[in-house]
Amino acid sequence: MPAKLPVADSPLKPHVFLILLALADGPAHGYRIKQTVEERGGVRLDPGSLYRLIARLLDEELIAGHSPDPDADPRRRPYALTGRGRATLLAETDRLADLVGAVRRSKLLRRPRHA
């Protein structure tokens, strides 16, 4: 089996981008990340896919897991962006903004003038 490319290589897959974006507001547990991805991105993310992506993001040190709050449900492990994760999210956001800008400037989107 070939080695997987690091998630942090640009461009990011949409689900990865949305997970990092969900954590930009602060730490969150898996279910909250799933809800935020669905609300902001309009995409469904099944739990198996979510936790596989979280594992990869942890391995690549784009996010970090924290010990659960002792008063909270111990199954709810919070995750947070690392410095590397925040830099990756910002770089991808800039890349996407440049892409959108290029499309908006393209002749393809200019409306034809009606005589």
Stockholm file with secondary structure:
# STOCKHOLM 1.0

chainA/1-115         MPAKLPVADSPLKPHVFLILLALADGPAHGYRIKQTVEERGGVRLDPGSLYRLIARLLDEELIAGHSPDPDADPRRRPYALTGRGRATLLAETDRLADLVGAVRRSKLLRRPRHA
#=GR chainA/1-115 SS CCCCCCTTSSSCCHHHHHHHHHHTTSCBCHHHHHHHHHHHHCCCCCHHHHHHHHHHHHHTTSEEECCCCTTSCTTCCCEEECHHHHHHHHHHHHHHHHHHHHHHHSGGGSCCCCC
#=GC SS_cons         CCCCCCTTSSSCCHHHHHHHHHHTTSCBCHHHHHHHHHHHHCCCCCHHHHHHHHHHHHHTTSEEECCCCTTSCTTCCCEEECHHHHHHHHHHHHHHHHHHHHHHHSGGGSCCCCC
//
